[in-house]
Amino acid sequence: MSWPALEEVIGPGGRLATTLPGYERRAGQETMMRAVATALERRESLMVEAGTGTGKSLAYLLPAALSGEHVILSTGTRTLQDQLWEKQVPFARDILGVEFEAAILKGRTNYLCLLALEQAKRDPRLGLELRDDLGRIERWAAVTATGDRAEVADLAEGAPAWRSVTADAEQCVGRRCEHFDDCFVMRARRLAERADVVIVNHHLFFADLALKETSGFGLLPDAQAVVFDEAHHLEDIAAAHFGLAVSDARVARFGGDARRALMTPDGLPEGAASDLAALSRDIERLYGAYRRFLPQSRLTREVLPDAVLEAYYKLDTTLAALARELAGHIGPDSDAATRLIQRAEHLRQDLAEVVLCQRDDLVHWVERGPRAVFLRAAPVEIGGLLRELLFERFSSVILTSATLTTQGTFDHYRGRLGLPDTTHTLNVASPFDYANQALIYTPDDLPAPNAPAWFDAAGERVEALVRLTEGRALLLFTSFRAMRAVHDRVAERLPYPVMMQGEGSRESLLKRFRNQSGSVLFATATFWEGVDVVGDALSLVVIDRLPFAPPGDPMVDARIGALTRAGRNAFMEYQVPAAIIALKQGFGRLIRHRTDTGIVAILDPRLVRSRYGDAFLASLPPGRRTGDLELLSAWWDEMNGP
């Protein structure tokens, strides 16, 4: 196999230029490619902020493929993971002219479990709808080569039938499974072991890293280097996977698996039936107590009511009794019993921590969802963990994102993530001409965003801005409350197609927004990132206020507390940098191509009135700025004149 040198790929007349129709040379992309290639060759760590339009995916994929090392590429979202696999890898192969080995790996529950499918088919409790979906899955199972959930396009997102045919790390019986040789997870892992480049997402990477630390086993193959795209998400995702989570659904799944294991042709043994009935009651008692007696999210030893403690001890006793039933009725030497007994013990250990709040280095909280209640615990600081488990174990760690710097420096993430002092940094500016393509509107005549009068004033300003651009507006809010309040004030007055988050899936709303001329979309956090609308469909991005984390977020409060106790300025060292990163993400929705033009309006007077506003402004792309609506209108008319 003849591998082209990097300079043969990216130089004038190189493979990149000759392979891509209409190719325009990007100096920033080439600079990033060389930096990534150098870091991989020298086994160094590197942070790269690559402005929008750099083409950063190819800038790390091509050097990774050429490195001769086993490299893991990790993305923040499955959307980007699939995009790398389906579009960028085939394109990179065309550019290089060689079939380098690549593989994609997802979390276990993205793959069909053949054993779980067999068990689900025999379950007499399945309703008609689940049986229809199960039949669809069974027909697909006979022809699929991957077992990847993404192939079942006609199965609804979150379908209960899918949950019944997958196995997480707790449920998987490993080599003892009769389907082990045909296991889709193991098949994907075997392909990954042979690959030069393995594409994963951050959730899988850190779940695997945490699993290897606790059990010594994992799903991902060994690699010399890892590249993290969308690296601004690393701290929160890593903290979640280095922590604990026990939902009522997790405990109930254990109960269901124990029931199947204990069932005999004559039914359940008397003691087992009693314990399983008690388990259902104890789950409801404990998690119901959190709903009734603990309205706050943050948990500490000092706020645990007696009802929670009493319910916890009952559940712990029942889990111990079920473990004894499993050992007695199935036999302690049975593989199935051994795994279930281990699961019971792990559940008891995890419940003890998330309920009793034993460790001071963890923050504990309850998360109430529509389908489950989660009791969570996670480390407040992860820099030390990442230094030990990530930076000291991989020869090269590369982090990239469009948003890694605040006020031009990488200090915020360098400190939060525990990067070695030897880590190199590179800031690649966007190739877009923001000074001529965009105008930043920062009015200072609006009420403070926490004032009741702000909603009326913001509604009037939103209407004026949307009428100026004749729709084509993405309105980004920091809360559902603010989104609905402004929507209710202006939606009926706008003569354009108006849609709001919650009226359909994210994908369907974006499709309508792109296709319906002059659309206006009201949205919150999930639309601040990953929205790519090129051309005339988007000319205005409105951001309601500076995106500080909402008060009461348990993890944020714990991090602020830790910094404050250390005598540091948590607001300027943590809260402001985190909000700057979020603002840069929202700002980045506007200009997605060198021909795009438009307005970014930030309706928070703190941006120009407060002592910290300059830190936000200094972190945005260079461009013209005004707080005068008449000057803004004149600029818009000039840009869109006859």
N, C-alpha and C positions, 0 to 999 in steps of 0.2 A: 504494500500500500504506500503510495507516494503522498506524503503530507506536505501541502504548500506552506511555506513560511508565512508568518503573519503579514509581513510587508508586501508579499505577493498578493495577499487578499485585499488589503485596504489601500495600497498605494495608487497613484494615478494609473489608470488603465488596468487595475487589479481585478480580481475575480468579482469583488462586490460591485464594482462599477459596470462590469460587462454582463453580470447576471441579472441585475435589477433594472427593468425598463424605466426610463425617465429618472435614473439615479442622479441625485444631487449630493455631492461630497459634503460630509459633515465633519468639520475639524474637531468638534467636541467629541463625537463618537470615536474618531480615530485616536484621540488622546486617551479616552477611557479604555479603549481596547489595549493600547500599549501598557497602560498602568495595571490593568488586570493581568495581562500576560506576564509582566514583570513580577507582580506579587506572587503569582502561582509558581513561576520559575524559581524565585528566591525564597519561597516558603515564608512569606510575610503576610501581615494583615493589612487591610486597606478599607477606608471609608470613602465612598464616592457619592456626592450629591450631583445628580444628573438632571438638569433642568428639562422641563417638558419639551419634547421634540428632539431630544438627543439621540434616541434610538438605543437606549441602554440595554434592551434585551439581547440584541445581537452583539453589543459591546462586551458582554460577559460570556455569552454562549459560544461565540467563535473561539476566543482564547481558551475557554474550558475544554472544548473539543480538541484543540490543538496541543493541549498541555502534556498529554501522555500520562496524566494522573487520573485517578477515579475522583470525580467531582460531583457533589450534590448541589443542585440548584433548588433553592427553596423560595416559594412565593407567599405573600400574605393572604392571597385569596385563591380559591379553586378556579375562578374565572381566568386569572392570569396563568395559573398552572396549565389549564386546558389550552389556552392560547399558545403558550410556549410549545406544548406537545404537538398540537394540531397544525400550527402555522410556522412557528419559528424554526423548529427542528428540521422539517422538510426543506425549508428555505436555506438553512445553514448547510445542509447536505448538498444542495444544488451549488451553493457558493464554493464550497470546498472541493466539490467533485469527488467526494468519497462518502461511503456509507459508514460513518462513525456510529458506534453502538450507543443508543440512548434508550431509556426506559422511563416509565411514569409509575409512581407508587402513590396510592391514596390510603386513607385510614381504613381499618378493617371493615367498618360498617358500610363502606362504599361497595363492598364485594359480596356477592351471593355466597352463603354457606350451604353446601349441599346437605350436610347433616341437619341443619336447622330447617331446610326445606322439607326433608323427609318427616321430621317431627311435626312441623306445621300441618302437613297434609293429613296427619293422623289425629289432629286435635279436634275433638267433637264440639268444642265451644265456638268454633269459627262461624261468624255470621255469613249471610249470602254475599254481601259486598266484598268481604275479605276473601271469600272463596273465588269470586270472579277475578279479583286481582291476583290471587294465588295461582289460578289457572293460567293467567297471562304470564306470570313469572315462570311457571313450570314449562310452558311452551318455549319461552325465550331461553331457559336454562339448557334446553336440548341442543341449541345451535350456537350459543355464545362461546367465544374463545377466551374472553377476558373475565366474565362475571361482573363487569363494572356497571353499577347502577345507572350511570349516564346513558347507557345504551337503551334503557327502557323508557323511551320518550313519552309513552302514553300512560305511564304510572304517575299519579299525582305526587307532588312534592310532599314529603312527610306522611306518605301512605302507611297506615298501620300494618298492612301486609308485608311491606318491605322490612319493617322492624322485626317481624317474626321470622325472617329468613336470613338474618345476618347474625354474626357472633362477634362480640367485642373480646378484648384480651382476657377478661374474666371467664367468659363462656367457652372460649375455644379450648378443645381438648388436645390440640397439638398432634404429635406423632401417633397418639393412640386412636385417632379418628380413622374410621374405615375408608374415608374419602381423602386421606392425607395426600396421596399421590396425585389426585385430581383437584386439590384445593386451589381455588383461584387466587387466594392471598399468597400461598406458597409459590404458585406459578409466576405471579408478578414479582415476587422476591427473587426467584431464580433468574429471571430476565434482568433484574436490577443488578444482581451480583456480577453478571457478565458485561454490564454496560460501562462505557466511559463516562457518561453523563446520566445522572438519575434526577428526575424532576419530581419534587415533593412540595408540600406546603408547610408553613411554619407550625401549624397545629400538629401535624404528623411528626415533624422533625423533633419538636420538644417533648411530645408525648413519648416518642421512642427514646430520646435521651434520658428522660426521667425513668422510664421502664428499665433501661439498661443499668441505670445507677442502683435501682432497688432490687432487680432480679438477675441482672447479668445477661438477660436475653432481650432481643429487640427485633424489629422488622427490617430496619434499614441495613444495607450492607456496609462494610467498612469503606471509608473514603479518606483521602488525604486532605481534601479541601472542600469547603462549603461556601457557596455564594448565596446571600440573602437579598432578594429583591423585596421592595416594599418594607425595608428594614425598620422604618419608623414604628412598626407594630411590635417589634421584638420584645420590648420590656413587658407589656401586658400579656402577650401570649405565653412567653416563657414563665412568668409568674403563675399563671393559671395552671400550667402543666407541672410545675414544681410543687404545687399545692395539692389540696384534697377537695373532692366533691362527693357528697352523698345525697342523692335525690330519693324521694319516695319511690320513684320508678325503679331505681337501682335495687333497692331493698326488695321491691315486689318481684323484680326479675329473678332474684335469687330464690324467692319463695316458689315461683313457678318452676324453676329448674329443679329445686329440691322435691317438689310434688311429683314431677315426672320420674325422678330417680327412685322415689320411695314407693311409687305405685306398683301394685301386684295385680295378678289376674283377679284376685278377690277384693281389690280395692286398697285403700290406704290402711296401714296398721293403726290401731286405735290411738296410740300415743302420738304418732306422726300427724294424724288428722287433727288432733287437739292442738298440737303446736302450730300447725299451719293456719288454723283458724285464729289462734292467738296472734300470730304474726300479722295477719291482715288487720286485726283490731289495733295492735300496737303501732303499726305504721300510721294509721289514721289518727291515733291518739297523739303521737309525737308531732307529726307534721301539722296536724290540726291545731296543736297548742301554739306552734309558731305563728300560724295565721291569726289566732285569737288573742294571744297575750303579748306578742312582740311586734308591734307595728313598725318599729325602726329596723333598718337593715343591718347596721353594725352590731356585732355581738361581743360581749365581754363576760367574764366570770361574774361580774358584779350585777348584771342585769338579768340573770337567768331566773325566771319564776319557778316556784315549786312544781307547777303543773308540767313544765318542760322536763325538769329533772326526774320527776316520778315516771313520766312516759318513757324517758330514755332508759332508765334502769329496767323497766318492764321489757322493752324491746331487746335490750342486751341479754337479759335472762332467757328470752324466747330463742334468740339466735344460738345461744350456747346449748339450749335443749335440743334444737334441731340438729346441731352438729353431732350430739350424742345419738340421736335417732339414726342419722346417716351411718355412723360408725357401727351401730348395733344391728340395723336391718340389712344394710348392703354389705357390710364387712369393712373393717379398717384398711384392708389391703386392696380394695377395689379402686381402680383408677378414678372412676366417676365419684366415688365417695371421697377420695383423697382431695380432688380438686374442689368439690363442694365444701368440704370441711375447711380447706384453706380459704375459700371465699368467705365463709362465715367468720373466720378469724380476722381476715382483712377488713370486713365490714365492721366488726366490733371495734377494731383498732381505729379505723377512720371515724366512726361515729363518736368514739370517746374524745377524739381531738376536736371535731367540728362542733360538738355539743358542749363539752366541758371547757373548751378554750384553754388548753393546757400550756401551749407554747407561746411565749411572749414575742418570739420573732415572727409570728404569723399574725395576719389580720383575719378575723373571722366575721362572716356575714351570712345572711339568709337572702336568697334570691327567689322571688315568687313569680313563676311563669304561668301561662294559661294551662299547661298540661302537667307541670311538675313543680315541686318546691325543692330547691337545692340548698343544702347547707355547705358552705364553702370555707376553706382556709387557704391562704396563700402567703408566701414570703413577702415582707414589706420591701426588702432590698434584695436584688438578684445579682448585683455586680460581682460579688464574691463567688456565687455559684457558677455564673457564666465564665468567669476567669478560669475556674478549676475544670469544669465539665466541657467547655467549648473551646476557649482560646488556647488552653494548654494541651488539648487532645488532637486538634486539627493543625496540620502544618501551615495552612493558610485559611484565613476567614475574611471574606469580602462582604461588606455591607453596602448596599446602594438603595437609593430612593430619590424621588424628586424633592423630598423635604427632609433633610437631615441637619441643616444648619439653622442657627438663630443668630441674627446680626452678623452673618458671615463666618461664624465659627462653628466647629463641631463639638464644642465643650459640653453641651447638654447631654448628648447621647454618649460621648466618650466616658463621662462620669457615671451616668445611669447604668450603662451596660458593662462597666468594668473592663473597658478595652485596655490592652497593654500600652505602655508609654511608647513602644516602638511602632505602633500602628501609624501607617501613612494615611494622608488625607488628600482628596482631590475634589475641587469644586468646578464642575463643568457647567458653564452658563448655557441657558437655553438659546438655540439659534434664532428664536423669534425676536422681532423688533418691537418690544413692548412699548417703547416710547412713541411709536407711530401707529401701532396696532390697537392699543388700549388706553383708556383714560380711567383713572381711579377717582371715584366720587366719594368724598369724605365730609359730609355736612357737619357743621358744629352748632346748628340752630335747633336740633331736636332735643327733647327732654332726655334725662338720664334713662337708660334702659330698664332700670328697676322702678321707675315712676309710673303710676297708673296712666298718665297722659301719653306715655310713649306709644301705646298701641294705636290710638287715634292718629297721632302724628305720623307714625311709621306707615299706617295704612294709606294716608293721603300721599305720602312721598312715594310709596310703592306704585300707587295708581299713576302718578305723574311720570315716573320713570318708565313704566310699562307702556303707557300711551306714547311716550317719546320714541321708543324702539318698535312700536306697533307689535307688541307681544314679544315672541322669541326670547322668553325670559325664564331663567331658572332661579327660584327664590329659595334660598337656603336658610333654615332656621335652626337655632340651638336647642329648641324644645318643641314638643308637640303643642303645648299650650300656646306659645307665641305663634306657631304656624296657623293653628285654627283661629286664633283671635284676629290676625291680620286677614286671613282668607275670608272670614265671615264679614269683615268690614268692606272688602273691595271686590270680591269675586263677581257679584251680580252687576257691578258697575263697569266691568271690563268687557269690551266688545270683541273678545278673543276666546278661543277654546281654553278653558281653565280646567286643570286637573290637580288633584291633591294626593299626596302619599296616603296609602290605605285604600284607595279606590280601585286598586288592582295590584298585580305583582310589580316588582321593580322593573322587570324586563318589559312587561306590557305597557307600563307608563312611559318608559323611555322610547319604545317603538312608536307610540302615539305622538309623543313630543316631537320626534324627528320627522314624522310623516305629515302631521297636521300643521299647516302653515300658520305662523303667528301664535303658537301655543304658549301657555303660561303654566309652569309646574311649581306647585308649593311642595317643599320637601324638607326633611330633617337629616339626621346624621348619616344614614346609609347612602345618601346621594352626594355627600361632600367628597367622596372618593370614587374612582373607577367609572365615572361618567364621562364618556368621550363622544361629544356631539360636534361634528365638524361642519363648518359652512354657515349658511344663512339661518339655519334652524335655531341658533343660539347667538344672541347679540348682547344679552344683559344677564349678569349674575348679581343678585342682591344678597348680601349677607346681613342678617338682622343685627347681630351684635358680636363682640369679640368672644370667641368660643372657649371661654374658661370652662373647666369641668364643673358640672352642677354641684351645688353644696349637698353634702350627705353621701357622696360616693365613698363607700368604705375604704377602698384601696387608696384613693386620692387623699382622704383624710388621714389615713395611717402614714402615708409618705410625708405629708406636711408635718404631722406630729413628730416623726423621726428626725426630720431636718431641724425643726424648731428646738427639740430637746438637745440637739447637737450645737445649738447656738448659731444656726445659719438662717439666712433670709429665705424661707421657703417660697414666698411669693415670687421673688425675682429669680431664684435659682431653679424653681420647679414649675410653678403655676404659669408664669408668663411664658417661658420657653415652650411648654406643652401647648398652650393656646396659640402661640405663633406657628407651630407646626401645623395645627389644625386649620388655622386661617390660610396658610399657604396652600394646603390641599384644596380648600374651597375656592380660592383665587384661581387655582390651576384648571378649573372647569371651563374657563372662558376661551382662552387661546389654545387651540389644538392643532393649528396648521398655519403656515406662514402667510396665508391669504385671509385668515380670520381677523375680524375687527370687533370691537365692542367695549362695553362699560362694565366695570366692577364697582358696585356701590356698597359701602359699608355703613350701615345706619346706626352707628354707635359713636356718640360724641366723645367718648373717652379716648378714642383714637387720636384726637387732636387736642383734647383738653388735659389729659392726665400726664403725669410725669413719666409713665411707662409707655405711652403711646408711640414715642419715637422708636422704641425697640421693635414694635410691630412694623412700622413703616420702613425701617432700615432693613427688614428681612424680606420685604416683598420685592418682586422683580422691578427693575428700574423703569419708571414710566412717568408720564405726566399725571398730575393730581390737582383736583379743584374741589372746593366746597360750595361753589356757586352754581346753582341750577341753570342760570341763564348762560354762563360760559359753557357748561356741559351741553346744553341744547345747541349752542353755536358750533361746538366741535362736532357733534353728531351730524348736524346739517351739512357741515363741510365734508365729512367723511362719506356722506351718503347723498351728495348733491347730484344734480342732473348730469 
